[in-house]
Amino acid sequence: MIRKISMRDLRQRFWILPAILLASLAACSNMPASPSHKAAAGWSPPLIVTSQVEELMLYYDYLHKQPAAELVKEYDKARQSLAQARTDVNRVRVALLLVLPNAPFHDTTAALGLLNELTKETKTASPGLRGLAGMMAMLIAEQQRANNNVEDLSQKLKDEQKRADQLQGKVDGIKNMEKNLIRRDRHGISAKP
C-alpha cells in the first residue's frame, strides 16, 4: 500500500536535512590545519585554504595589520619554525616578514637568499609556491636596484650641490673683487683735485 505524503509532512520530515548539513560544516571548520600548512603560533590559516600560496597571501595580509611589537614576536616565531623545519612554506613566511617596510628586522638581502634557496629546489617546492617565491625574488631584486639607483642619484645630487656651492663661492668672490675695484676707483677719482 502506497501512502500519499502531503507537502506539510515532507517539510516536517526534511527540516532535519539543513540541520545536519550545518552541523557537518561546523565540524569541518574546527578541524586543525594539516602539518604541511601549520602556521607560526599567533596566526592560523582561515577555515578553508585551497593552497599554500593562498595561505601565505592571507598571512601577509595579517602581518600588515599588526603593530610593531606583534611583528617582532611573529618574526621570532617564524624564525624558530624555520630552524626546526626548513620547509618551503617556512622560508617564504620568514621572507615575507623580512620584506615588511619599516620593520626593525627588515632585511631584503636575507629574504632574497631564502627565496633563492626555494627557487633552486625544484624537487620539493610546489609549482605555485615556487612561482610565488620567484616573483617575490624578482620584485625584491628590482627594488634593490631601484634603491641603489636612488642612492647613486642622491650622491650625484650631493656632489653637484657641492660643486654649485663652490662655483657660487667663486662668483661671490669675483663680485666682491669688482665691488672693491669700483670703490677704489671711485675713491681714487674723488681724491684727485
C-alpha positions as CSV (number, residue, x, y, z in Angstrom):
1,M,0.0,0.0,0.0
2,I,1.4,3.3,-1.0
3,R,0.7,6.1,1.3
4,K,0.2,9.6,0.0
5,I,2.5,12.2,1.6
6,S,1.4,15.8,1.8
7,M,3.8,18.8,1.4
8,R,3.3,19.5,5.1
9,D,4.5,16.0,6.0
10,L,7.6,16.5,3.7
11,R,8.5,19.8,5.3
12,Q,8.2,18.3,8.8
13,R,10.3,15.3,7.9
14,F,13.1,17.1,6.0
15,W,13.7,20.0,8.3
16,I,16.5,17.9,9.8
17,L,18.5,17.9,6.5
18,P,19.6,21.5,6.7
19,A,20.4,21.0,10.4
20,I,22.6,18.0,9.6
21,L,24.4,20.0,6.8
22,L,25.1,22.9,9.2
23,A,26.4,20.5,11.9
24,S,28.7,18.9,9.3
25,L,30.1,22.2,8.2
26,A,30.6,23.3,11.8
27,A,32.5,20.1,12.5
28,C,34.7,20.6,9.4
29,S,35.5,24.2,10.4
30,N,37.0,23.0,13.7
31,M,39.4,20.6,12.0
32,P,43.1,21.6,12.5
33,A,45.2,22.5,9.6
34,S,47.4,19.8,8.1
35,P,51.0,19.7,9.3
36,S,52.3,21.0,6.0
37,H,50.1,24.1,6.3
38,K,50.9,24.7,10.0
39,A,51.4,28.4,10.6
40,A,53.6,30.1,13.1
41,A,52.0,30.4,16.5
42,G,49.9,33.6,16.8
43,W,48.5,33.2,13.3
44,S,46.4,30.4,12.0
45,P,45.0,30.0,8.5
46,P,41.3,30.5,7.9
47,L,38.9,27.6,7.8
48,I,39.2,26.9,4.1
49,V,42.6,27.4,2.4
50,T,42.9,26.0,-1.0
51,S,46.7,26.3,-1.4
52,Q,49.9,27.1,0.3
53,V,50.2,30.3,-1.8
54,E,46.7,31.4,-0.7
55,E,47.7,30.7,2.9
56,L,50.9,32.8,2.6
57,M,49.0,35.7,0.9
58,L,46.5,35.7,3.8
59,Y,49.4,35.6,6.2
60,Y,50.9,38.6,4.6
61,D,47.6,40.4,4.8
62,Y,47.5,39.5,8.5
63,L,51.0,40.9,9.0
64,H,50.1,44.3,7.6
65,K,47.5,44.7,10.3
66,Q,49.9,44.0,13.2
67,P,51.7,46.6,15.4
68,A,55.5,46.6,15.5
69,A,55.7,44.7,18.8
70,E,53.5,41.9,17.4
71,L,55.6,41.7,14.2
72,V,58.7,41.2,16.3
73,K,57.0,38.3,18.1
74,E,55.8,36.9,14.9
75,Y,59.2,37.1,13.3
76,D,60.8,35.3,16.3
77,K,58.2,32.5,16.0
78,A,58.7,32.2,12.2
79,R,62.5,32.0,12.6
80,Q,62.1,29.3,15.2
81,S,59.7,27.4,12.9
82,L,62.3,27.7,10.1
83,A,65.1,26.5,12.3
84,Q,63.0,23.5,13.3
85,A,61.8,22.6,9.9
86,R,63.4,24.2,6.8
87,T,60.2,23.8,4.7
88,D,59.4,25.9,1.7
89,V,56.4,27.5,3.5
90,N,58.5,28.5,6.4
91,R,61.1,30.0,4.1
92,V,58.5,32.1,2.4
93,R,56.9,33.1,5.7
94,V,60.2,34.4,7.0
95,A,60.9,36.2,3.7
96,L,57.5,37.9,3.9
97,L,58.4,39.2,7.3
98,L,61.8,40.3,6.2
99,V,60.5,42.5,3.4
100,L,57.9,44.3,5.6
101,P,58.7,48.0,5.3
102,N,59.8,49.8,8.5
103,A,60.1,46.6,10.5
104,P,63.1,46.6,12.8
105,F,64.3,43.3,11.3
106,H,63.8,44.4,7.7
107,D,66.5,42.7,5.5
108,T,65.8,42.3,1.8
109,T,69.2,40.5,1.3
110,A,68.3,37.8,3.7
111,A,64.8,37.5,2.2
112,L,66.3,37.2,-1.3
113,G,68.6,34.4,0.0
114,L,65.7,32.4,1.4
115,L,63.6,32.8,-1.8
116,N,66.6,31.8,-4.0
117,E,67.0,28.7,-1.9
118,L,63.4,27.7,-2.7
119,T,63.5,28.5,-6.4
120,K,66.6,26.3,-6.8
121,E,65.0,23.3,-5.1
122,T,62.8,22.1,-7.9
123,K,62.0,18.7,-6.4
124,T,60.2,19.8,-3.2
125,A,58.6,23.1,-4.0
126,S,55.1,23.1,-5.4
127,P,54.9,25.0,-8.7
128,G,52.6,27.7,-7.2
129,L,54.9,28.2,-4.2
130,R,58.0,28.2,-6.5
131,G,56.3,30.8,-8.7
132,L,55.4,33.0,-5.7
133,A,59.0,32.8,-4.5
134,G,60.3,33.6,-8.0
135,M,58.0,36.6,-8.3
136,M,59.0,37.8,-4.8
137,A,62.7,37.4,-5.6
138,M,62.3,39.3,-8.8
139,L,60.4,42.2,-7.1
140,I,62.9,42.3,-4.3
141,A,65.9,42.4,-6.7
142,E,64.2,45.1,-8.7
143,Q,63.5,47.1,-5.5
144,Q,67.2,46.7,-4.5
145,R,68.3,48.0,-8.0
146,A,65.9,51.0,-7.6
147,N,67.2,51.7,-4.2
148,N,70.8,51.6,-5.4
149,N,69.8,54.0,-8.3
150,V,68.2,56.3,-5.8
151,E,71.4,56.2,-3.6
152,D,73.6,56.8,-6.7
153,L,71.4,59.7,-7.8
154,S,71.3,61.1,-4.3
155,Q,75.1,61.0,-4.1
156,K,75.4,62.7,-7.6
157,L,73.0,65.4,-6.4
158,K,75.1,66.0,-3.3
159,D,78.2,66.2,-5.5
160,E,76.5,68.6,-7.9
161,Q,75.3,70.7,-4.9
162,K,78.8,70.9,-3.6
163,R,80.1,71.9,-7.0
164,A,77.4,74.5,-7.3
165,D,78.3,75.9,-3.9
166,Q,81.9,76.1,-4.9
167,L,81.0,77.9,-8.1
168,Q,78.7,80.3,-6.2
169,G,81.6,81.0,-3.8
170,K,83.8,81.8,-6.8
171,V,81.1,84.1,-8.3
172,D,80.7,85.8,-5.0
173,G,84.4,86.3,-4.7
174,I,84.5,87.9,-8.2
175,K,81.6,90.2,-7.3
176,N,83.4,91.3,-4.2
177,M,86.6,91.9,-6.2
178,E,84.5,94.0,-8.7
179,K,82.9,96.0,-5.8
180,N,86.3,96.6,-4.3
181,L,87.7,97.8,-7.6
182,I,84.7,100.1,-8.2
183,R,85.1,101.5,-4.7
184,R,88.8,102.0,-5.1
185,D,88.3,103.7,-8.5
186,R,85.6,106.0,-7.0
187,H,87.8,106.9,-4.1
188,G,90.7,107.4,-6.3
189,I,88.7,109.7,-8.7
190,S,87.1,111.7,-5.8
191,A,90.5,112.0,-4.1
192,K,92.1,113.7,-7.2
193,P,91.6,117.5,-7.3
